[in-house]
């Protein structure tokens, strides 16, 4: 574990804001190890977004890629959260992402993950809403698709009678089918919530479009305990602060909870 990863682990213990200045200092250091630079920048971007400092997050991502992008290393293999920072700055800070994306692609070698990801986003952006290109976007308010026979049989059997694997499959099927009314009925009758982070956000977004803030807040809080780092630099999930629909139920209680409670492996260590 390098110095950046140690700081990120400390942040995941619920010390996000205390660690942010050190992450920013490490990210901006021109003479430090490059891997520590981009890892600390990635985590800092996530925390900045949670503080609604979207313009600063995008500038940090842009400066990092301009500085280190041509030099090689693991930065080439990334995508998240740098594209999210650029898109969020357009959505919330009035900083158009298209020109920045195009300029960054020009500085990166062809055929690498970061290059192809930024090029794809730049190509998609003119014809799609920004939120569709951000993580965990769902068909909130859209039609449900039919459930298959196996899912209907699990619902008829009753949640309490299902094995753990069956419960997991049931939540996933409801999520995949956008069957919110059936999922809501299950939550109301059992007191349970989905066992996956993305499914909790899906339900929270549905409550948001229905104007049910308290229920949406509950699902965002439940999602906290179901999140796990995507990569070693991953400090905190961004979707709740990036998706406009989820921001409708992103109460101050939720924001404080995410920024001050251990999450992921660090929460498991404290359990």
N, C-alpha and C positions, 0 to 999 in steps of 0.2 A: 504494500500500500504506500503510494507516494504521498508527498505533502498535501497535494490538492485533495486526494481521496480521504485523507485523515480529516481535513477541514469539512468535506462534504458529509462524512459520517457524523461529525460533531453537529453539523447543521441538522441532520435527520434526527438528532436527539431532542429536537425542539428549539434549537438555538439559531434559527435561520437568520434573524435580523442581527444578532450579535456577531455572527460569522461573516456576514455579507461584506463588510469593509475589507477583511483579509482576503476573501475570494477576489474582490475587485483589484486589490493591489497585486495579487499573484497573476491575475489575468493580464494586467497591463504592463507587467515587468518584461522588458525587452531582452534581458540577458538571462532569463531563467530557462529551465527545461521546457521544451515546447509542449510536451504532453501535459505537464502540469498547467501550462498556460491555457490550453483549450479546455481541459477538464474543469478548471476553476471558472472559466468564462461561461461554460455551459450551465453550471450550477447557479452562477450569479445571474444569468439571464432569467432562469426560472424564478428566483426569489424576487428580482426586480419586477417581473410581471405580477407577482402576488401583491406588490406594493403599488401597482398601477403606474410604474415608471417605464412605460412602454417605449418611449423615444430613446431613453438611455439604454434599454436592453437591446434595441436594434442597432444603436451606434456601437455598442460593445461587440456585437456579433459581426458587424461590418468591419470594424477596425481589426478584429482578430483575423478574419479571413484575408483581408488585404495584407496584413503583416506576415502571417504564417502560411497562408494558402499555397503560395508558390514553392514552399520549402519542403513539402512532402510530409511523411509521418502519418500518424493515425487520424489526424484531422480530415484527411481525404475520405475516410471511411464513414464519416458522420453525416447526419442530416438534421435530426432533432438535436437541440431546440432552436437551431439558428434560423431555419426558414420560418418557424413560428414567431420568432422575435420580429422579423421583417414584416410579416403579415399583420401581426398585432399592432405594430406602429402605424400601419395604414388605417386599420380599423378604428383605433382609439386615440391616435396622436396626429392624424392628418399627414402622415409621411408616406407618400406613394411608394409601394414596394417594387413595382415593375422596373423602373430605371436602376434601382439598387441591385436587384437580382441580375439583370442583364450585365451590369458592370462587373459583378463578382464572378459570374460565369466566365467572362473573358479572362480573368486572372487565374483560373484553375485549369489543370490539365484535363483533356477529354477522357472519358471512359471511367472516371472515378465516381464513387457513390455521391459525394457532396456535389460535384459538378452536375451530374445527371439529375439529382433531386432539385437543385436550384433552377436548372434549365426547365424541368418539367413544370415546376410551380409558375415560372415566368410565362410559360406557354399557356397554362390553364387559367391564369389569373384574369385575363380580359373577359373571358366568357362565363365565369362562375362566381358566385358570391364568395367573399373571402372566408366566411365561416365554414364553408364546405371543405376548405383546404386546411382547416385547423383540426386538431385531434378531437376525437370522440363526438363528431357531429352525427346527429341522428335525425330520423324523420318525425320530429316532434309535431304532433297535431295531424300527422298523415294517417292514411288508412291502414288497418290491420290486415295481414294476410292470413289465410286459413291455416289452422293448426292441423297437423297430421293426426292420424288415429292414435298413435302411441302417446302423444302429448295429451290428447283428450282423455285417454284411459288413465293417465297419471292424475289428471285433475279430478276425475271421477272417483279415483281410489281414495283421495284425501291426502293432504300434505303430511300429516302425522304418520301415515302408514308407509311412506316412501323411504327407501334406503337413501343414504347420503348421496350416492352417485345419481340416483333418480332425481333427487331434489336439484342437484346441480344441472342435470340435463333439462329439467322442467323450466328453471329460470332462463337457461340459455335459449330454449325453444320459444318462450314468450318474448324474449328480447329480439331474437332473430325475426320473428313474425310481426314485430311492432304491435303486439297484442296488449296494449297498455291496460285496457279495462279488465282483462282477465288477471293481469299482474297486480293491479290495484286491489281487486277483490281478494287475491291471495294474501297480500300484505295486511289488509284490514281484518281478515278472518283468522290469521295465524300470528300476527305481530312480528313476523319474520321480514327480512329484506333480502334482496338478491345477494348471492355469495361472490359476485364478481364486480370489480370496480366499474367497468364499462356499463354493466347493466344497472348499477345504482345511479350512474349519471344519466342514463336513458330515462329512468323513472323520474329523476329530479327534474329533467327538462320537460317532461310531460306535465308535471305539477306546475312548473313555471308557466307554461302556455295556458294552463287552466286558472292561473292566478292564485294557486294554493301554496303560498309562500312557506308556511309552517311545515307542510308535508315535504316540499322540496328541500328545505333546510335539513330535515331529518335524513333524507336520502343522501345528501352531500356529506353529512356527518358519518353516515354508515359507510360511504365509499372510502373514507379515510382509512379505516381498518382493513380494507380489501386491496389497497395499493401496494405494489412492490416495485423496486427500481428496475427500469428497463435496461440501464447500463450502469457502470460503476460511477459515472458522474451524475447520475440521476438523483436529484435531491428532493424534489417535491412535484406532484402532478400539476400540470399547467391548465388542463382542460377547464376546470371550474372557473378560472379567471379569464380564459380566452374566448370561450363560446358565449356569444351575446345572450342566448336563451338561458344558459346556466347562471349568468350574472344576475338574472332577475330574482334568483333565490339565494344568491351569494350574500348572505347577511353578515353583519359584523361578527356575530357569534361564530359563523363558519370560518371567516377569515382568521379570527383570533385562534380558533381551534387548530387549524392547519399550520399556522406559523409558530405555535408554542408547544405542540404535543409531539412526542416521538412518533416516527412513522417508518413503515417498512421493517427492515431487519433490526433496526435500533429499537423499535417498539416491541418487537418480539423478544429481544434480549431483556427488556424491562418487565415483561409479562410475568 
